Structures are given as C-alpha cells and as structure tokens.
Amino acid sequence: MAVTGLQYPLVAEGRALRAVQWGLAGETVLMLHGLGSRAETFEPVGRRLAEQGYRCVALDLPGHGLSWKGGDFDYSAAGHARLLRAVVAQLGAPCHLVASSLGGLHAAAYAVAAPETLRSLTLIGSIGLKALAPQRRQWTADYLKDMSRGAIARRFTFAVSDPAIFDAAYIEESWRVNVSPGAAESFAAIGRYYLERINDDVQTPALAALGGRLPILLLWGRDDATVTLDAAEDALAAIPGSALAILAGTRHIPHLEQPALAAACLAAHLAGDAGRLGRLSAPTLEIRRHGSPARQP
C-alpha cells in the first residue's frame, strides 16, 4: 500500500508550524529543510523510510512554507534549538534528526544542546560546519531580498544537477509562499543574521566535543556548489564516530536528486548499522569514516 502523506499544524513556542508526515508508527524521524525551502523536499525520502517502518515528520520552519512568518522570532541557531526542543517534546523523544542546508545548522545546535533526546543526527549539505566568507554572507543576504519567480527558479537551478526536478508548478508555489504575508520580514531577519551573527554559530567543535556519543552522518552532493564538499571533509576529520556519504551527480539537495540512494544511506544510519552503511554499493556512492584517509580522485 502506498504511503499517504498527512498534513497538520504543530504549535511550538507559540507559533503554528506546518508538519507533513509519512508513516503512522515506528521511530520518529524529524526532518528540517534549508533556506527558502519547505517540507516537500523530503517527500521522496520520507515515503521510502515510512515504507521501512519509520514515522517521518518534516516541518516548514518559521518564516517558510505555510508556517508562521514575521520578524518577531530569533532566527539564530539558538532560537531554532529552543523551538526544536518544544517540537521534539511533542513528537516524543528520542527521535532521529535529519536536516538540510541552513536547517542543518539549527539541527546541529539542537543536537549539541540536547543529545539525550536524539537517536541520531544526519546533516545534508549543512551550513554551520565552517565559517562563511564575507562575500558568501552578503550574497545570501542580497538574494533574500529578491523572491521573484525568476530569482527563485535561478536558485533552484543552481542547487541541483537537473533543473527539471522543479517544474513550473513547484516554482509557482514556491514564489507564492515566499511572498506571502510576513515572508519579507522573515527573510530580512534571516539576512541580518547571516551578515551579523551566523559565524558565531559554527557547530563543528561542539559536535566534536560529543565524542561520538551521538551517531552523525554527513550526506553530501559531490558537486555541491552551495556548501562545497571540503566543509564535510573537514567536519568528518574533526567529529569522532562520524561518517560521510558522498553522492556523485548531485549538488545541494542530494536527497531530492537521488532519493532511493539517499534513503538507503539514511536507513542504514537510522538503524545504527555502520556495517550496512559501509556495504552499500552504487557507482554514484562513496562512504568515508572518521579517521580513514580520503579517497584520491
């Protein structure tokens, strides 16, 4: 039987968030999207994991999708970590946490603050593992001011290897939610955070200090131009017990570009089966572990 996606409001810190869920029972997998995105990017992976017995819940984060929007929120890593504590309390701890891009920064901050509430952490093309250069922070702040259809389409094209993943309807829906009431104020606040404080929230040292107590998977597109592979390689070298799965032929959203392979990596990681993860074989997949030498190209 095909997995049916559910949608419902979830209130945390007094703000209504949209949740999309696949699977009705099993260990909970909480999924967080990146900047300017929304819960749907996890649908292909969420459905596959639900078929394997997990309950996958993807959120529209504050300022995004159909969730609460406005400037009156702490958009820093610490602000999101507080929000996630309330979300996890409602969903039931311990859970698995899977997060992409800017969502990865927030997930890492929460994992550092409350590792006892998590079974595992997966960071996909994550911001926050190393400091961003000034020009990169300015670029992000500038593009957050332009939510036209054309600008959104160009950003999607940059994020994936095959832009056909995003059809005209997806771009139209993205434009409509990103110009809905409160969105401009949200993006302005996030832009200020990028310019003023985001490098104060680099999480790699704190993740390393966990000493391997929390299983951590880094899932990366080999051709990611938004958060390049060297950020993942440096984090892998620093974080005891971590693993890195590299998907060739993908860029910043590998879980949307190659969902079957991404789901296989996630399923092995969620099961706590390092051997299973290591045995995964595909022409487009490379698995590395903390302490092992990088494969030469």
Secondary structure as UniProt FT lines:
FT   STRAND          5..12
FT   TURN            13..14
FT   STRAND          15..22
FT   STRAND          28..32
FT   TURN            35..36
FT   HELIX           39..42
FT   HELIX           43..51
FT   TURN            52..53
FT   STRAND          55..59
FT   TURN            62..63
FT   TURN            65..66
FT   HELIX           77..91
FT   STRAND          95..100
FT   HELIX           102..113
FT   HELIX           115..117
FT   STRAND          118..124
FT   TURN            127..128
FT   HELIX           134..143
FT   TURN            144..145
FT   HELIX           149..159
FT   HELIX           163..165
FT   HELIX           168..178
FT   TURN            181..182
FT   HELIX           183..196
FT   HELIX           198..201
FT   HELIX           204..209
FT   TURN            210..212
FT   STRAND          216..221
FT   TURN            222..223
FT   HELIX           229..238
FT   TURN            240..241
FT   STRAND          243..247
FT   TURN            248..249
FT   HELIX           254..257
FT   HELIX           259..270
FT   TURN            271..272
FT   HELIX           274..279
FT   TURN            283..284
FT   STRAND          285..289
FT   TURN            290..291
//
